[in-house]
Amino acid sequence: MSKGIVYWLTGLPNSGKTTIGTALYYSLRKKREDVIILDGDILKEIMSGGDKIDYKKSDRLVRAKRYAMMAKLLADQGALVIVCTIAMFDEVREWNRENIKGYIEVFITCSEEVLQNRDKKKLYVPGHKEQYPKNPDIVIDNSGVIPIMDLVQRIEEITPQKIDDYDRDKQYWNEYYKSGKLKKNVPSSFAKWINSYIGCNQHILELGCGNGRDSLYFIEQGHNVIAVDGSDCAIAALNKETVDLENALFVCDDFVKCHTLYEIPFDCIYSRFTLHAITEEQEDELLNNVCKALRFGGVFCVEARTIHDDIYGKGHEIAKNTYIYEGHFRRFIDCDEFYKKLVNLGFEIEYYKEMNGLSKTDNSDPMLLRCIARL
C-alpha cells in the first residue's frame, strides 16, 4: 500500500490556500489517482449539516480537529490528502505532527497589502499573528511574485518529517526470512497453547506475523486469520501461498498504525515476540487499538521477552528497557508495568506468568511473559 501524506495548507484568509491546494491536487493527480482535496469552506458546510455556521473560537477549534481526524483517516489508507484551512490553532497542528505519519505543514503568507486587496468578504484582520505556525515544513509567499506552479513544485519537494516512527528493522527481517531460518510448518508452542484455549472458528488478528508460521497453523485449524507485518518479502510469499484460501489475508503494514484493520471486530488478537519491536509510546497506542478492535469477551494473547531475560542490557541503550543489539531494535517488557496497563484499560487477566522454558532452543532459553487478557 502507498504511504499516505497529509498536506496541511494553512494561512490567513485570501492568502491563496484553495488556489495553491487545487494546483497541487492536479499536479499530484498526474502521478497518482488517490489524491483528495478537502477545502475548509466546503468542509464547514458539510459538517454544519445545513445549520448556521458558528465562527466562535471554540466552534472553529472543534471543526479544525475534525478536519485533522478526517485527513488522518484517509492518509492511513494510503491517500494523498490536501487540506486547505485557516485553522490557526497550535494544538491542532501539534496533534497532526504527533499522529499523522506523513504530515507536511505548509504556511502560505502574503503581504498585508495583497491580503487587503483580495479581501472581498472583509475577513482579514491585521496583526492577528499569535497563532501563526511555529514550525511549518515550508513557508510559501503567495504575494504574486512567484508563479503558482513553482510554489507547488516546492511543496512537492518536501519530505514529511515523520513518515514512520520506526521502520521495524524492515531490511533486517527481509533478509532473515529470505534465509529460511524458521520453518513455516513448525508453529510456536505459544500458538498451539493458544489454539487449545480460544475454541473453534475464531476471527484472529496476528500482529507481526513474520514468515507466517503461527498464522498458517491457525488457518489450518479452521480459524479466520488476518495477519500483518512490515516485511514485504514475507507478506508477498504468504499471499502467494494462500491465494486460494478464503480464511486467510496477509497485509504489509505497520501493525501499530494499521487503523483500517482495527475497524474490524476480532475474537482474538495475537502478539508473539512483537512488542519488542515497538517503543513504549507505540505500545500504548497499540493497546488502545486492541481495545477498539476486540469483540466483547475477546482475548489479547501476548508472549514477549521481559526485563529479566538474559540478553537484557546488552548492546547500545537508546531508551528505557530498549537496546540496539545484534543489529536491530529490542525492547523488553516490565511485567508489573504491563499488567497495570492492561487492568487500567479494562482487561480481565486470565493468565499471566513470567518464566523460562517456553521457547527454548539449543542456543537460548529466553525469559518470557505469557499473557491472556480478556476484554
VMD Tcl script that draws the C-alpha trace (Angstrom):
set ca {
  {0.00 0.00 0.00}
  {1.24 3.50 -0.82}
  {2.19 5.70 2.10}
  {-0.37 8.40 2.78}
  {0.57 12.04 3.15}
  {-1.41 14.98 4.52}
  {-0.54 18.37 3.01}
  {-1.90 20.82 5.59}
  {-2.15 24.19 3.81}
  {-2.83 26.97 6.30}
  {-2.72 30.74 6.21}
  {-4.81 33.86 6.67}
  {-7.97 34.49 4.63}
  {-7.18 35.32 0.98}
  {-3.60 34.07 1.18}
  {-4.39 31.59 -1.63}
  {-4.80 28.28 0.20}
  {-7.52 26.97 -2.11}
  {-5.75 28.18 -5.25}
  {-2.45 26.54 -4.33}
  {-4.22 23.45 -2.95}
  {-6.13 22.99 -6.20}
  {-2.97 23.36 -8.28}
  {-1.19 20.86 -6.01}
  {-4.13 18.46 -6.42}
  {-3.90 18.42 -10.21}
  {-0.12 18.15 -10.14}
  {-0.23 15.12 -7.82}
  {-3.00 13.52 -9.89}
  {-0.54 13.22 -12.76}
  {1.39 10.73 -10.63}
  {-1.29 9.04 -8.52}
  {-5.06 8.67 -8.59}
  {-5.63 8.52 -4.82}
  {-5.45 12.28 -4.24}
  {-8.15 14.04 -2.20}
  {-8.61 17.75 -1.56}
  {-10.55 18.96 1.49}
  {-11.30 22.67 1.33}
  {-12.23 24.45 4.54}
  {-15.22 26.33 3.11}
  {-16.78 23.14 1.72}
  {-15.98 21.17 4.88}
  {-17.70 23.78 7.04}
  {-20.90 23.41 5.02}
  {-20.80 19.61 5.17}
  {-20.11 19.43 8.89}
  {-22.74 22.04 9.75}
  {-25.41 19.79 8.25}
  {-27.11 22.82 6.75}
  {-27.35 24.64 10.08}
  {-25.99 28.12 10.65}
  {-22.20 28.07 10.90}
  {-20.82 29.44 14.17}
  {-17.49 31.26 13.99}
  {-16.74 31.38 17.72}
  {-13.21 30.24 18.54}
  {-14.44 27.12 20.33}
  {-16.53 26.04 17.33}
  {-13.72 26.76 14.88}
  {-11.38 24.65 17.02}
  {-13.82 21.72 17.02}
  {-14.10 21.91 13.24}
  {-10.31 22.03 12.84}
  {-9.93 18.91 14.96}
  {-12.49 17.12 12.83}
  {-10.65 18.13 9.63}
  {-7.45 16.71 11.12}
  {-9.05 13.41 12.10}
  {-10.69 13.05 8.69}
  {-7.37 13.74 6.95}
  {-5.59 11.19 9.14}
  {-8.22 8.53 8.42}
  {-7.75 8.98 4.67}
  {-3.95 9.12 4.86}
  {-3.87 5.96 6.99}
  {-5.48 4.23 4.00}
  {-2.70 5.43 1.71}
  {-4.26 8.54 0.17}
  {-2.60 11.87 -0.54}
  {-4.78 14.41 1.28}
  {-4.67 18.18 0.76}
  {-6.37 20.22 3.48}
  {-6.91 23.95 2.83}
  {-7.91 25.65 6.06}
  {-7.27 28.75 8.16}
  {-7.35 26.63 11.37}
  {-4.78 28.76 13.20}
  {-4.60 26.53 16.28}
  {-1.30 25.28 17.69}
  {-2.93 22.30 19.41}
  {-4.36 21.02 16.11}
  {-1.03 21.32 14.31}
  {0.74 19.63 17.23}
  {-1.82 16.81 17.08}
  {-1.21 16.45 13.36}
  {2.54 16.25 13.83}
  {2.18 13.66 16.57}
  {-0.47 11.46 14.97}
  {-0.14 11.67 11.19}
  {2.76 9.60 9.87}
  {3.20 11.57 6.65}
  {2.48 15.18 7.60}
  {3.60 18.25 5.67}
  {2.67 21.64 7.07}
  {2.58 24.50 4.55}
  {2.20 28.06 5.79}
  {1.04 30.39 3.00}
  {1.81 34.06 3.55}
  {1.12 37.29 1.69}
  {1.94 40.91 2.17}
  {-0.75 42.78 4.08}
  {-1.39 44.95 1.04}
  {-2.14 41.92 -1.14}
  {-4.34 40.34 1.56}
  {-6.39 43.52 1.88}
  {-6.77 43.88 -1.88}
  {-8.07 40.31 -2.15}
  {-10.38 40.66 0.87}
  {-13.83 40.79 -0.77}
  {-15.56 39.31 2.32}
  {-13.77 41.64 4.76}
  {-12.32 38.71 6.75}
  {-8.76 39.96 7.11}
  {-7.80 41.49 10.46}
  {-4.25 42.96 10.54}
  {-1.95 41.93 13.36}
  {-3.53 38.57 14.32}
  {-0.30 36.58 14.35}
  {-0.41 34.86 17.73}
  {-1.47 31.54 16.17}
  {0.86 31.53 13.19}
  {2.55 28.11 12.75}
  {5.67 27.86 14.86}
  {7.40 25.11 12.91}
  {5.96 24.68 9.39}
  {7.76 22.43 6.95}
  {7.72 25.20 4.37}
  {6.66 28.85 4.17}
  {5.21 29.96 0.83}
  {4.96 33.63 -0.11}
  {1.96 33.88 -2.40}
  {2.01 37.63 -2.98}
  {2.02 37.05 -6.73}
  {5.72 37.37 -7.49}
  {6.37 33.61 -7.89}
  {4.21 31.56 -10.32}
  {1.75 29.18 -8.65}
  {3.22 26.04 -10.25}
  {6.68 26.97 -8.96}
  {5.20 27.17 -5.46}
  {3.53 23.78 -5.98}
  {6.83 22.27 -7.07}
  {8.45 23.49 -3.85}
  {5.72 21.81 -1.80}
  {6.09 18.53 -3.68}
  {9.82 18.50 -2.99}
  {9.22 18.43 0.78}
  {9.60 15.08 2.54}
  {7.42 14.51 5.63}
  {9.41 14.89 8.83}
  {7.64 11.89 10.30}
  {6.75 9.27 7.69}
  {7.07 6.45 10.20}
  {8.01 6.19 13.84}
  {10.22 3.16 13.36}
  {10.81 1.00 10.33}
  {10.59 -2.27 12.34}
  {14.04 -3.24 11.04}
  {12.46 -3.99 7.67}
  {15.72 -4.75 5.86}
  {16.95 -6.98 8.71}
  {13.77 -9.06 8.74}
  {13.51 -9.30 4.95}
  {16.98 -10.86 4.92}
  {16.12 -13.04 7.91}
  {13.00 -14.52 6.32}
  {14.71 -14.97 2.96}
  {17.31 -17.11 4.74}
  {14.66 -19.63 5.77}
  {15.92 -19.85 9.36}
  {12.40 -20.61 10.62}
  {10.42 -23.49 9.17}
  {6.90 -22.39 8.31}
  {5.46 -25.86 9.00}
  {6.51 -25.69 12.67}
  {4.22 -23.41 14.72}
  {5.40 -22.00 18.03}
  {4.42 -23.68 21.28}
  {2.54 -20.48 22.15}
  {0.33 -20.79 19.06}
  {-0.53 -24.39 19.93}
  {-1.30 -23.42 23.51}
  {-3.50 -20.51 22.46}
  {-5.36 -22.67 19.94}
  {-6.38 -25.07 22.70}
  {-7.62 -22.11 24.73}
  {-9.66 -20.00 22.31}
  {-12.05 -22.56 20.83}
  {-13.18 -23.05 17.23}
  {-13.83 -20.76 14.26}
  {-12.27 -17.66 15.78}
  {-11.52 -14.41 13.94}
  {-7.84 -13.78 14.68}
  {-5.59 -10.81 14.02}
  {-1.87 -11.62 14.28}
  {0.43 -8.66 14.89}
  {3.85 -9.01 13.28}
  {3.33 -12.42 11.70}
  {6.85 -12.71 10.24}
  {7.12 -15.74 7.99}
  {3.57 -16.69 8.98}
  {4.19 -20.00 10.72}
  {1.68 -19.30 13.52}
  {-0.90 -17.73 11.20}
  {-0.66 -20.69 8.83}
  {-1.20 -23.00 11.78}
  {-4.31 -21.06 12.89}
  {-5.61 -21.16 9.31}
  {-5.13 -24.95 9.21}
  {-7.13 -25.21 12.43}
  {-10.10 -23.55 10.71}
  {-9.79 -20.03 12.10}
  {-10.28 -16.89 10.01}
  {-6.96 -15.08 10.10}
  {-5.76 -11.62 9.14}
  {-2.03 -11.18 9.74}
  {0.02 -8.01 9.40}
  {3.77 -7.49 9.14}
  {6.17 -4.85 7.82}
  {8.26 -7.30 5.79}
  {7.07 -7.01 2.20}
  {9.15 -10.07 1.36}
  {7.35 -12.28 3.89}
  {3.88 -10.93 3.10}
  {4.26 -11.38 -0.66}
  {5.28 -15.01 -0.17}
  {2.42 -15.69 2.24}
  {-0.22 -14.16 -0.03}
  {1.06 -16.27 -2.91}
  {0.91 -19.41 -0.78}
  {-2.65 -18.74 0.48}
  {-4.16 -17.18 -2.66}
  {-6.92 -19.82 -2.85}
  {-7.86 -19.74 0.84}
  {-10.93 -17.78 1.91}
  {-9.97 -17.66 5.59}
  {-6.55 -16.02 5.13}
  {-5.40 -12.46 4.48}
  {-1.83 -11.19 4.85}
  {-1.23 -7.43 4.93}
  {2.04 -5.49 4.67}
  {1.67 -2.57 7.06}
  {2.73 -1.07 10.40}
  {0.87 -3.20 12.96}
  {0.66 -0.25 15.37}
  {-1.00 2.13 12.92}
  {-2.97 -0.12 10.55}
  {-6.19 1.65 11.57}
  {-8.31 0.13 8.82}
  {-7.71 -3.34 10.28}
  {-8.61 -2.14 13.75}
  {-12.07 -1.24 12.46}
  {-12.72 -4.98 12.10}
  {-14.03 -6.88 15.16}
  {-11.82 -9.81 16.26}
  {-12.24 -12.63 18.78}
  {-8.51 -12.88 19.34}
  {-5.55 -10.55 18.78}
  {-2.29 -12.46 18.88}
  {1.14 -10.94 19.55}
  {4.19 -13.17 19.84}
  {7.62 -11.53 20.01}
  {6.30 -8.29 18.50}
  {6.11 -5.90 21.46}
  {9.93 -5.95 21.34}
  {9.81 -4.12 18.01}
  {7.97 -1.00 19.20}
  {8.60 1.83 21.63}
  {6.66 2.19 24.86}
  {4.66 5.07 23.37}
  {3.74 2.89 20.41}
  {2.79 0.10 22.81}
  {0.29 2.45 24.46}
  {-1.18 3.31 21.06}
  {-1.31 -0.36 20.14}
  {-3.15 -1.31 23.33}
  {-5.80 1.31 22.63}
  {-6.22 -0.08 19.12}
  {-6.51 -3.61 20.51}
  {-9.28 -2.46 22.87}
  {-11.09 -0.91 19.93}
  {-10.87 -4.00 17.73}
  {-11.64 -6.80 20.20}
  {-15.20 -8.01 20.48}
  {-16.71 -8.05 23.96}
  {-15.21 -11.12 25.60}
  {-12.35 -11.26 23.09}
  {-8.82 -12.13 24.17}
  {-5.46 -10.44 23.73}
  {-2.68 -13.05 23.70}
  {0.90 -11.94 24.30}
  {4.27 -13.63 24.52}
  {7.29 -11.35 24.92}
  {10.80 -11.12 26.37}
  {10.95 -9.45 29.78}
  {13.47 -7.28 31.59}
  {14.72 -10.46 33.32}
  {15.81 -12.03 30.03}
  {19.48 -12.98 29.72}
  {20.13 -10.55 26.85}
  {18.53 -7.60 28.65}
  {21.05 -4.77 28.89}
  {23.21 -5.96 26.02}
  {24.01 -3.66 23.12}
  {23.53 0.11 22.90}
  {20.83 1.55 25.19}
  {18.57 4.03 23.37}
  {15.59 4.31 25.77}
  {14.09 2.76 28.88}
  {14.44 -1.06 28.63}
  {15.35 -0.58 24.96}
  {18.58 -1.50 23.15}
  {20.08 -1.95 19.71}
  {21.62 -5.41 19.90}
  {22.95 -7.68 17.15}
  {21.90 -5.16 14.56}
  {18.30 -4.50 15.47}
  {15.87 -2.92 17.92}
  {14.86 -4.77 21.11}
  {12.63 -3.52 23.92}
  {12.00 -5.66 26.99}
  {8.73 -5.81 28.91}
  {8.41 -4.86 32.56}
  {5.73 -7.36 33.64}
  {4.43 -5.27 36.54}
  {4.02 -2.16 34.40}
  {2.40 -4.07 31.53}
  {-0.07 -5.75 33.93}
  {-1.16 -2.35 35.26}
  {-1.67 -1.02 31.74}
  {-3.96 -3.92 30.84}
  {-6.01 -3.63 34.02}
  {-6.37 0.14 33.61}
  {-7.73 -0.44 30.11}
  {-10.40 -2.75 31.45}
  {-8.88 -6.17 30.70}
  {-9.52 -9.14 32.94}
  {-6.26 -11.07 33.30}
  {-6.89 -14.80 32.87}
  {-3.28 -15.98 32.61}
  {-0.11 -14.09 33.44}
  {3.23 -15.80 34.03}
  {6.89 -14.96 33.55}
  {9.14 -17.97 33.07}
  {11.86 -19.74 31.13}
  {11.28 -22.89 29.11}
  {8.56 -21.51 26.85}
  {10.65 -21.05 23.71}
  {13.82 -22.97 24.41}
  {16.33 -23.67 21.64}
  {19.81 -25.16 21.53}
  {21.26 -21.66 21.92}
  {18.86 -19.82 24.22}
  {16.11 -20.06 26.79}
  {14.53 -16.60 26.95}
  {12.66 -15.31 29.98}
  {9.18 -14.69 28.63}
  {5.89 -13.22 29.71}
  {2.92 -15.31 28.61}
  {-0.38 -13.48 28.96}
  {-4.06 -13.94 28.14}
  {-6.18 -10.85 28.83}
  {-9.93 -10.81 28.16}
  {-11.81 -7.61 27.40}
}
mol new
graphics top color blue
foreach p $ca { graphics top sphere $p radius 0.5 }
foreach p [lrange $ca 0 end-1] q [lrange $ca 1 end] { graphics top cylinder $p $q radius 0.2 }
display resetview
